[in-house]
Amino acid sequence: MAAMCSVCGLRKAIVYQPHTGRALCRECFIEDVRSRVKREVERWKMLEPGDKVLLGLSGGKDSYVMLDILAGIHDPSKLVGVSIIEGIPGYNREEDIVKIRRHARDLGVDVVVTSIREYTGYSLYEIVQRARARGVKHSPCTYCGISRRRILNAYARMYGVDKTATAHNLDDEAQTAVVNMLRGDIIGLLRQHPLSPPMSTGIVPRIKPLRKIYEWETAVYAVQMGYPLQETECMFINRFPTLRAVVREELYRLEEESPGSLLRLLESLDEALEDHAKRLSREELPRCAKCGEPTSYNRRLCKLCEILEEAGVEKPIYSIKQPPIFLTRTSA
């Protein structure tokens, strides 16, 4: 006989939540995820009623969950999505983006589609191939992550939004925190805190509404809501293992042995770093000598220009060709 839901006691449970020890029915599980996201957004004041928000939508399960929940707790007319095609052979990003764009429109959210090739002049695969030919050993994830952040920020500035939201989940955030600790990157660790201010007027504040939701939970949520799941995996994940990949496997092992470990880790860091994050220096970052974008202190070039130059991309076009979308704004 199937177990009944630990919350409502009325319906059959369809999922077990290891970190709480509860068995939840579909309705209570979905409500649990939504309420936790809303609580995290309110706790750190991620959104104000009049905020215009740009959503980074990859077409993956996390994107659907973020889109669904934010469109439910914030005015959809103040949301705009940006989807970025990386340009990786065999990776069906174009098909995924068509689906999430259609779903977003059903929710009243417009989505602009662009690509790394459109912005830099080269696809991610082409950049990686050029880098390998020159003996440069950066992980493909480095080129991808830095390019995607730059593109999202460029669109956020063009549309004049107040926040940029990305669908990083708890697994992502815990992995990043551990990697920062292993590298001794205290500033990077502080930058993860939701109260950390942007270091430049050229950087639109970023929020991560799903930061306390496990990846397995976003997968279950997506399946229960009938959202399509990506059927292919990025070709670079296993071919070019990174420190993050090692950390990910160790954290999964720890979570299996002690459910709730990732959540406790991030909660502890939030509490321990809150005061430090508030006091983090807001001194304006210098600008890249090549592209004029914000860069780190004591650096002539920004990281994107630097790694593209190393890959032999001397003159990236840094182009945004999509027409602007006008977002409405009403008084709070």
Secondary structure, 3 states (H helix, E strand, C coil): CCCECCCCCCCECCEEECCCCEEECHHHHHHHHHHHHHHHHHHCCCCCCCCCEEEECCCCHHHHHHHHHHHHHCCHHHEEEEEEECCCCCCCHHHHHHHHHHHHHHCCCEEEEEEHHHHHCCCHHHHHHHHHHCCCCCCHHHHHHHHHHHHHHHHHHHHCCCEEECCCCHHHHHHHHHHHHHCCCHHHHHHCCCCCCCCCCCCCCEECCCCCCCHHHHHHHHHHHCCCCCCCCCCHHHHCCCHHHHHHHHHHHHHHHCCCHHHHHHHHHHHHHHHHHHCCCCCCCCECCCCCCECCCCCCCCHHHHHHHHCCCCCCCCCCCCCCCCCCCCCC
